[in-house]
């Protein structure tokens, strides 16, 4: 498996665990909508992270 696939697998596992943690156990007494916003925020942050990594990689390729 290449590093990108491993990274996506880890992201998916963490997302699923986060969803189960927030919906099933609900440790902070959050409402369902708040839990959804946290998961959406997690996905958006991951997308931004992926975009930044892609920009850095493309700049390195451009210099080489």
N, C-alpha and C positions, 0 to 999 in steps of 0.2 A: 504493500500500500504506500502511496506517496504521501508526503507530509500534508498536502492540502486535504486529502480524503480523511486522514486521521484528525485533522483540525475540525473538519465538519462533523465527524462522528462525535468528538468530544463536545462540540457546541450543542449538538442534538441531545446528547445524554444529559448535559447540564440543564438544558431547557426543559426536558421532560421531568427531571428531578425537581427543578424549581416549581414547575406547574403542580406536581403532586404535593410538594411541601406546602405550597400556598393554598391549594384547594382542599386537600384532604385534612391536613393537620391544623392549618390556619392559626399559627402560634401568636400572631399579633392582633387577632380579632379583626382582621381586615374584611371589608366587604368584598363580594365577588368582583365588582367592577374595579376596585383598587388592585386586586390581584391580577386582573387582566391587563391593566395599565402597566404594572411592573413587568409582566412578561413581554408586552409590546415594546416597552423601553429597553429590555434586554436584547430583543431582536434588532431594534434600531441601532443600539450601540455596537452590536456585532457587525452589522452592515457597514457602519461608519469605520470600524476597525479594519474590516476587509478592504474597504476602498482606500484607506490610508496605506495599508501594506502594499496594495497593487500599485499605487502612485510611487511609493519608494522603490519598488522593484523595477518599474518602468524607467525611473530616473537612473538607476544603477546600470540598466541595460543600455541606456542612451549614452552614458559616459564611456562604457567599455567598448 
